[in-house]
Amino acid sequence: RYQMCVDMDGSGILPTGPSGVVVYVSGVSRIFPSYVTDDGEQQVVLECGEEMPCRASRARLVRDSCSSNTSDATEWRSISAGVNGSILNVLTDALVAGAHYVLCTEMEA
């Protein structure tokens, strides 16, 4: 997670300062499948580039945004290492059908 800074007057006398915008960077290049169903447990595979393999240490689905501390989140039941990414298992029966969820991850260094 990075905070974007802005130089409001270019080469003027004002210093660079925080914009209030937070940027999330992920090495994930593909998620398969791109949806989950609400009928039990489902496996989701996160793939990353070969140059930058990634391993999720924590993941959750939220209906809001990754920066919010909402109680409306589903933690992954298990996370295991894949070839170029992570394999996630989640219980999906508590998810709301038709709702949009955001995948939030914490990656190992």
C-alpha positions as a printed NumPy array, in Angstrom:
array([[  0.   ,   0.   ,   0.   ],
       [  1.42 ,   3.343,  -1.04 ],
       [  0.3  ,   6.903,  -0.507],
       [  0.388,   9.127,  -3.567],
       [  2.074,  12.507,  -3.095],
       [  1.593,  15.65 ,  -5.193],
       [  3.736,  18.697,  -5.94 ],
       [  0.989,  21.319,  -6.309],
       [  3.144,  24.098,  -7.75 ],
       [  5.658,  22.123,  -9.807],
       [  9.089,  23.671,  -9.373],
       [  7.731,  26.365,  -7.013],
       [  8.384,  26.82 ,  -3.308],
       [  5.658,  24.506,  -1.957],
       [  6.904,  21.074,  -0.842],
       [  5.537,  17.793,  -2.11 ],
       [  2.729,  16.572,   0.127],
       [  0.208,  13.787,   0.587],
       [ -2.754,  13.737,  -1.808],
       [ -4.921,  11.543,   0.391],
       [ -5.002,   8.865,  -2.315],
       [ -3.883,   5.349,  -1.365],
       [ -2.601,   3.048,  -4.118],
       [ -2.561,  -0.743,  -3.801],
       [  0.024,  -2.658,  -5.845],
       [ -0.243,  -6.38 ,  -6.454],
       [  1.862,  -8.863,  -8.354],
       [ -1.281, -10.832,  -9.221],
       [ -1.737, -11.013, -12.993],
       [ -4.691, -13.432, -13.158],
       [ -7.406, -14.804, -10.899],
       [ -9.139, -18.025, -11.884],
       [-12.047, -18.337, -11.839],
       [-13.026, -14.669, -11.988],
       [-16.161, -15.304,  -9.901],
       [-17.247, -17.413,  -6.947],
       [-20.568, -19.068,  -6.303],
       [-22.419, -19.056,  -2.986],
       [-22.835, -22.822,  -2.672],
       [-20.125, -23.938,  -0.246],
       [-16.359, -24.075,  -0.561],
       [-14.558, -22.914,  -3.678],
       [-10.94 , -22.849,  -4.794],
       [ -9.477, -19.705,  -6.365],
       [ -6.035, -19.569,  -7.981],
       [ -3.964, -16.365,  -7.991],
       [ -1.311, -16.349, -10.703],
       [  1.619, -13.965, -10.79 ],
       [  4.286, -13.2  , -13.352],
       [  7.206, -15.591, -13.634],
       [  9.59 , -12.725, -12.868],
       [  7.717, -11.911,  -9.663],
       [  6.173, -14.978,  -8.03 ],
       [  3.815, -14.089,  -5.206],
       [  2.487, -15.947,  -2.214],
       [ -0.495, -14.709,  -0.276],
       [ -0.079, -14.842,   3.495],
       [ -3.601, -13.523,   4.121],
       [ -6.595, -12.948,   1.868],
       [-10.215, -11.927,   2.282],
       [-13.224, -10.89 ,   0.23 ],
       [-14.896,  -7.613,   1.197],
       [-17.873,  -5.77 ,  -0.266],
       [-16.369,  -2.352,   0.289],
       [-12.662,  -1.713,  -0.155],
       [ -9.454,  -3.166,   1.207],
       [ -8.82 ,  -0.048,   3.298],
       [-12.088,  -0.347,   5.22 ],
       [-12.314,  -2.342,   8.44 ],
       [-15.651,  -3.879,   7.673],
       [-17.217,  -6.838,   9.388],
       [-18.672,  -7.836,   6.019],
       [-15.613,  -9.866,   5.013],
       [-14.933, -13.515,   4.315],
       [-11.511, -14.835,   5.338],
       [ -9.951, -17.603,   3.292],
       [-10.203, -21.031,   4.876],
       [ -6.768, -22.078,   3.634],
       [ -3.954, -20.726,   1.494],
       [ -1.328, -22.892,  -0.163],
       [  1.523, -22.214,  -2.548],
       [  1.001, -22.709,  -6.269],
       [  3.632, -22.73 ,  -9.01 ],
       [  3.573, -18.973,  -9.664],
       [  1.093, -17.838,  -7.071],
       [ -1.304, -19.041,  -4.413],
       [ -4.238, -21.416,  -4.182],
       [ -7.023, -20.091,  -1.943],
       [ -9.98 , -21.996,  -0.516],
       [-12.953, -20.023,   0.773],
       [-16.33 , -20.856,   2.271],
       [-18.74 , -19.003,   0.007],
       [-22.123, -19.838,   1.542],
       [-22.076, -16.604,   3.61 ],
       [-21.576, -14.414,   0.519],
       [-24.491, -12.42 ,  -0.909],
       [-25.428, -13.63 ,  -4.395],
       [-25.036, -10.917,  -7.042],
       [-22.934,  -8.655,  -4.798],
       [-19.584,  -7.279,  -5.95 ],
       [-16.619,  -8.278,  -3.768],
       [-13.027,  -7.066,  -3.74 ],
       [-10.178,  -9.533,  -3.189],
       [ -7.759,  -8.112,  -0.61 ],
       [ -4.412,  -9.842,  -0.149],
       [ -1.346,  -9.525,   2.008],
       [  1.64 , -10.947,   0.183],
       [  4.778, -12.531,   1.573],
       [  7.948, -10.596,   0.918]])
